[in-house]
């Protein structure tokens, strides 16, 4: 087994000197890593057309026990996903690849 060339070794007070080039990490990456600078919203704004999804999602566990749930679900006015935004399934494909069923 060969060790490092003696000409590359230096005795210094800094143990990492000469081992790897120093890189500067942007402050936002030191603080949050790969996460966005701000946490995502935990709910749609109350005046959003999508607020019905939050309400239904919150109540879903108890709604599933109700025998009239299917009828109720058919009456929900759920807005279509805007065309200029990625569809959630497309976002999953981008994140996880083709392992997501279409």
Backbone bond lengths (Angstrom), bond angles and torsions (degrees), N, CA, C in turn:
res aa  C-N    CA-C-N  psi(-1)  N-CA   C-N-CA  omega(-1)  CA-C   N-CA-C  phi
1 X - - - 1.440 - - 1.520 107.66 -
2 X 1.321 116.27 133.51 1.448 121.60 -178.56 1.506 110.15 -98.93
3 X 1.315 116.90 137.83 1.456 121.55 177.24 1.515 109.59 -94.39
4 X 1.331 117.87 -179.09 1.457 120.60 179.42 1.522 110.92 -67.00
5 X 1.296 114.69 152.12 1.459 119.94 177.19 1.514 109.02 -61.12
6 X 1.310 117.55 136.95 1.460 120.91 -178.51 1.521 112.06 -63.39
7 X 1.304 118.01 -29.52 1.458 120.28 -178.65 1.533 111.62 -68.14
8 X 1.350 118.40 -19.67 1.455 121.52 179.28 1.521 112.93 -89.15
9 X 1.312 117.95 -11.58 1.454 120.56 -177.99 1.519 110.55 -86.64
10 X 1.333 115.59 138.34 1.456 120.95 176.06 1.519 107.87 -134.35
11 X 1.277 117.14 139.27 1.450 121.50 175.42 1.526 106.72 -92.44
12 X 1.323 115.83 115.92 1.463 120.49 -179.39 1.519 108.72 -140.17
13 X 1.313 115.75 173.61 1.461 121.19 175.64 1.529 110.91 -75.73
14 X 1.328 117.13 -23.00 1.448 121.61 -178.63 1.524 108.33 -95.29
15 X 1.346 117.01 111.63 1.466 121.46 -174.30 1.523 112.81 -66.85
16 X 1.325 117.82 -22.03 1.460 119.24 -176.84 1.521 112.95 -94.35
17 X 1.284 118.37 -4.81 1.464 119.98 -177.86 1.518 110.40 -63.50
18 X 1.307 116.37 132.07 1.453 122.38 178.13 1.520 113.91 84.41
19 X 1.334 118.01 -5.59 1.458 119.76 -178.82 1.518 112.54 -86.13
20 X 1.327 117.60 -41.96 1.461 120.87 -179.00 1.515 108.12 -151.14
21 X 1.326 116.43 149.32 1.459 117.84 177.77 1.532 110.53 -65.76
22 X 1.304 115.49 142.64 1.464 121.08 178.59 1.522 108.66 -74.70
23 X 1.311 116.82 135.13 1.453 121.30 175.38 1.515 108.51 -121.81
24 X 1.305 114.72 148.82 1.451 119.90 178.25 1.521 108.07 -99.28
25 X 1.322 116.12 126.95 1.461 121.51 178.76 1.519 107.29 -102.38
26 X 1.312 115.39 125.84 1.454 121.62 179.21 1.526 109.49 -55.00
27 X 1.324 116.89 142.67 1.464 122.20 -176.64 1.522 112.21 -56.76
28 X 1.333 118.00 -37.59 1.467 119.45 -179.07 1.525 111.37 -64.77
29 X 1.331 118.26 -31.72 1.457 120.95 178.23 1.528 111.10 -76.81
30 X 1.322 117.72 -33.06 1.463 119.70 176.69 1.517 110.61 -66.08
31 X 1.329 116.86 -33.72 1.456 121.12 -176.70 1.524 111.89 -82.06
32 X 1.341 118.52 -46.02 1.462 121.89 -170.93 1.535 114.41 -119.10
33 X 1.316 117.53 -2.75 1.455 118.79 -177.39 1.518 109.89 66.08
34 X 1.327 117.59 -135.10 1.466 121.40 -178.90 1.524 112.70 -85.30
35 X 1.343 117.41 -2.52 1.465 120.31 -178.76 1.520 111.02 -72.13
36 X 1.333 117.45 153.74 1.472 119.93 177.08 1.536 110.78 -60.93
37 X 1.310 116.64 159.33 1.463 120.79 -178.80 1.521 111.77 -61.73
38 X 1.330 117.32 -32.79 1.453 121.46 178.75 1.523 109.56 -116.89
39 X 1.338 116.37 145.17 1.460 120.05 175.85 1.522 109.25 -65.40
40 X 1.328 116.86 147.46 1.466 119.17 177.73 1.529 110.23 -69.07
41 X 1.310 115.64 161.12 1.458 120.31 176.68 1.522 109.13 -63.93
42 X 1.318 116.60 146.10 1.460 120.47 177.10 1.520 111.24 -95.29
43 X 1.326 116.28 -8.33 1.464 121.22 178.47 1.520 108.51 -156.71
44 X 1.330 115.65 156.68 1.457 119.53 173.18 1.529 108.25 -72.02
45 X 1.319 118.66 149.17 1.467 120.14 175.21 1.532 109.70 -56.54
46 X 1.329 117.01 147.69 1.468 121.01 -175.01 1.528 112.41 -60.98
47 X 1.334 117.96 -25.51 1.469 120.44 179.09 1.532 112.31 -92.41
48 X 1.329 117.88 6.56 1.461 121.83 -179.55 1.523 110.74 -77.72
49 X 1.322 115.68 148.07 1.460 119.84 174.89 1.525 111.34 -64.29
50 X 1.329 117.20 -17.67 1.456 121.68 -178.75 1.524 113.48 -94.10
51 X 1.341 118.25 1.73 1.467 121.41 -179.93 1.526 111.34 -58.65
52 X 1.321 117.50 -29.00 1.470 121.02 178.36 1.530 110.84 -59.62
53 X 1.321 117.41 -30.67 1.464 120.67 178.53 1.522 111.06 -67.29
54 X 1.336 117.06 -39.45 1.465 120.38 177.24 1.524 110.65 -65.22
55 X 1.315 115.98 -44.61 1.468 120.23 -179.23 1.531 110.60 -62.72
56 X 1.319 116.34 -46.87 1.463 120.39 -179.42 1.524 110.64 -65.55
57 X 1.318 116.78 -42.09 1.462 120.64 178.88 1.522 112.16 -62.38
58 X 1.319 116.44 -40.35 1.464 121.06 179.06 1.527 110.50 -63.57
59 X 1.329 116.91 -41.00 1.467 122.16 -175.75 1.529 113.60 -89.42
60 X 1.311 117.96 -6.65 1.462 121.45 -171.85 1.529 114.56 -55.18
61 X 1.341 119.90 -44.53 1.474 117.45 -178.96 1.531 113.03 -55.30
62 X 1.327 117.46 -43.89 1.469 118.59 179.88 1.528 111.15 -76.38
63 X 1.328 117.66 -32.52 1.456 120.06 178.89 1.525 111.98 -63.18
64 X 1.315 116.96 -34.53 1.467 120.00 -178.30 1.530 112.13 -65.97
65 X 1.327 117.24 -22.15 1.468 120.70 177.52 1.527 111.86 -82.70
66 X 1.311 116.76 -13.71 1.464 121.92 -177.01 1.528 109.22 -83.23
67 X 1.317 117.11 127.78 1.473 120.91 179.99 1.534 111.85 -64.37
68 X 1.306 118.15 -22.77 1.453 121.53 -179.62 1.523 114.02 -90.87
69 X 1.329 116.07 10.70 1.468 119.10 -176.10 1.525 113.25 -60.94
70 X 1.310 117.76 -43.45 1.471 119.42 -177.97 1.516 111.10 -59.97
71 X 1.304 116.59 -42.59 1.459 120.06 177.46 1.531 109.95 -63.50
72 X 1.326 116.15 -45.92 1.465 120.54 178.60 1.536 110.65 -59.57
73 X 1.322 117.09 -44.90 1.468 121.43 -177.88 1.528 111.40 -61.88
74 X 1.318 116.68 -35.31 1.471 119.87 179.12 1.524 112.00 -67.83
75 X 1.327 116.41 -23.66 1.469 119.72 -179.04 1.520 113.19 -87.62
76 X 1.339 117.04 -9.91 1.471 119.73 -179.06 1.524 110.44 -65.92
77 X 1.290 115.70 137.32 1.466 121.63 176.95 1.524 107.82 -99.07
78 X 1.319 115.94 86.54 1.463 121.41 -177.86 1.522 107.92 -93.99
79 X 1.337 117.50 121.72 1.467 119.99 -177.63 1.525 111.88 -68.88
80 X 1.309 114.94 151.12 1.460 120.52 174.84 1.519 109.48 -69.42
81 X 1.311 115.64 151.19 1.470 120.81 177.26 1.518 108.27 -69.97
82 X 1.350 117.94 133.04 1.471 119.92 -179.02 1.523 111.91 -58.77
83 X 1.306 116.06 140.35 1.462 122.18 -176.99 1.530 113.21 -64.45
84 X 1.322 117.37 -29.69 1.467 119.27 -175.06 1.527 112.51 -85.53
85 X 1.317 118.04 5.76 1.462 121.92 176.99 1.522 108.33 -114.84
86 X 1.308 115.36 154.95 1.464 119.11 177.55 1.518 109.16 -69.03
87 X 1.308 116.12 137.65 1.460 121.50 175.11 1.534 106.95 -69.94
88 X 1.330 118.72 143.09 1.473 120.05 -178.47 1.522 113.37 -52.22
89 X 1.331 118.35 -38.60 1.474 119.50 179.97 1.527 110.51 -65.52
90 X 1.330 117.37 -37.83 1.468 120.41 177.26 1.519 110.12 -64.24
91 X 1.320 117.26 -39.17 1.463 120.55 178.59 1.527 109.98 -64.03
92 X 1.333 117.46 -39.89 1.462 120.43 177.78 1.522 110.74 -64.02
93 X 1.340 117.51 -40.70 1.463 120.53 178.07 1.527 110.19 -60.97
94 X 1.329 116.70 -40.24 1.456 119.48 -179.61 1.526 111.11 -66.20
95 X 1.337 116.36 -36.07 1.463 120.43 -178.24 1.524 112.85 -79.17
96 X 1.354 116.77 -42.00 1.448 120.08 -169.69 1.516 114.14 -116.26
97 X 1.301 118.23 -0.69 1.451 120.73 177.82 1.496 113.55 81.73
98 X 1.303 116.42 -162.55 1.451 121.70 -172.41 1.518 113.53 -80.04
99 X 1.322 119.00 6.07 1.456 121.50 178.09 1.529 112.30 -71.85
100 X 1.336 117.95 -11.79 1.461 121.44 178.81 1.516 108.25 -84.55
101 X 1.324 116.93 128.49 1.472 120.54 178.76 1.516 110.68 -71.25
102 X 1.303 116.09 140.01 1.464 121.52 178.80 1.501 111.04 -81.24
